[in-house]
Amino acid sequence: MASKGSAALSIGLGAAILYLGAHAVTGRQGLVAYVDLQARERVLEAQLTTLESERAALEARAARLEPGPGFDADYLEERARVLLAAGSSEELVFALGN
């Protein structure tokens, strides 16, 4: 009888170990979730880098329109012409991008 009890205990412990092991790999905080989070982190870091460079470009454009020593009247006129689609009848306007 003692061997039946120890066999049942071994089976129970083995099942518990298998369950916990499977949960450690595939669970909500398991190894698979960790790998997915790492991949998502890399994607988000790339997006952050792109957004930071876009922000720097927008800040540089805005700085050209601020009153003071960095004010660029030609840039202001160019932006106004593009946004308002304005020009004289003697001008030929090419829109190449922002």
C-alpha positions as CSV (number, residue, x, y, z in Angstrom):
1,M,0.0,0.0,0.0
2,A,2.8,2.4,0.7
3,S,4.0,2.1,-2.9
4,K,0.5,3.1,-4.1
5,G,0.5,6.2,-2.0
6,S,4.0,7.2,-3.1
7,A,3.1,6.5,-6.8
8,A,0.0,8.7,-6.4
9,L,2.1,11.4,-4.8
10,S,4.7,11.1,-7.6
11,I,2.0,11.3,-10.3
12,G,0.4,14.3,-8.5
13,L,3.7,16.1,-8.2
14,G,4.6,15.3,-11.8
15,A,1.3,16.7,-13.0
16,A,1.8,19.8,-10.9
17,I,5.3,20.3,-12.3
18,L,4.0,19.8,-15.9
19,Y,1.2,22.3,-15.3
20,L,3.5,24.9,-13.8
21,G,6.1,24.4,-16.5
22,A,3.5,24.8,-19.3
23,H,2.1,27.9,-17.6
24,A,5.6,29.3,-17.3
25,V,6.1,28.9,-21.0
26,T,2.6,29.8,-22.4
27,G,1.0,31.7,-19.6
28,R,0.1,35.4,-19.5
29,Q,3.5,36.2,-18.0
30,G,5.3,33.3,-19.5
31,L,8.2,33.0,-21.9
32,V,6.1,33.3,-25.1
33,A,4.5,36.5,-23.7
34,Y,7.9,37.9,-22.9
35,V,9.2,37.3,-26.4
36,D,6.1,39.0,-27.8
37,L,6.6,42.0,-25.5
38,Q,10.3,42.2,-26.6
39,A,9.2,42.3,-30.3
40,R,6.6,45.0,-29.5
41,E,9.1,47.0,-27.6
42,R,11.4,47.0,-30.7
43,V,8.6,48.2,-32.9
44,L,7.6,50.9,-30.5
45,E,11.2,52.1,-30.1
46,A,11.4,52.4,-33.9
47,Q,8.2,54.4,-34.0
48,L,9.5,56.6,-31.2
49,T,12.7,57.3,-33.1
50,T,10.6,58.2,-36.2
51,L,8.3,60.5,-34.2
52,E,11.2,62.2,-32.5
53,S,12.8,63.0,-35.9
54,E,9.4,64.3,-37.2
55,R,9.0,66.4,-34.1
56,A,12.5,67.9,-34.5
57,A,11.7,68.8,-38.1
58,L,8.4,70.4,-37.1
59,E,10.1,72.3,-34.4
60,A,12.7,73.6,-36.9
61,R,9.9,74.7,-39.2
62,A,8.1,76.4,-36.4
63,A,11.3,78.2,-35.3
64,R,11.6,79.7,-38.7
65,L,8.2,81.4,-38.2
66,E,8.7,82.7,-34.7
67,P,9.4,86.4,-34.3
68,G,13.0,87.2,-33.5
69,P,16.4,86.6,-35.0
70,G,15.4,83.3,-36.6
71,F,12.4,84.6,-38.4
72,D,12.4,83.7,-42.1
73,A,10.0,86.0,-44.1
74,D,10.7,84.0,-47.3
75,Y,9.6,80.8,-45.7
76,L,6.5,82.5,-44.4
77,E,5.6,83.7,-47.9
78,E,6.3,80.3,-49.3
79,R,4.1,78.5,-46.8
80,A,1.3,81.1,-47.4
81,R,1.5,80.6,-51.1
82,V,1.3,76.8,-50.8
83,L,-1.5,76.8,-48.3
84,L,-3.6,79.4,-50.1
85,A,-2.6,78.3,-53.6
86,A,-1.7,81.9,-54.3
87,G,0.5,83.3,-57.0
88,S,0.4,86.0,-59.6
89,S,-0.6,85.3,-63.1
90,E,3.0,85.7,-64.3
91,E,4.3,82.9,-62.0
92,L,4.5,79.3,-62.6
93,V,4.2,77.4,-59.3
94,F,5.5,73.9,-58.8
95,A,4.4,72.1,-55.6
96,L,7.2,69.7,-54.7
97,G,6.1,68.8,-51.1
98,N,6.0,70.3,-47.7
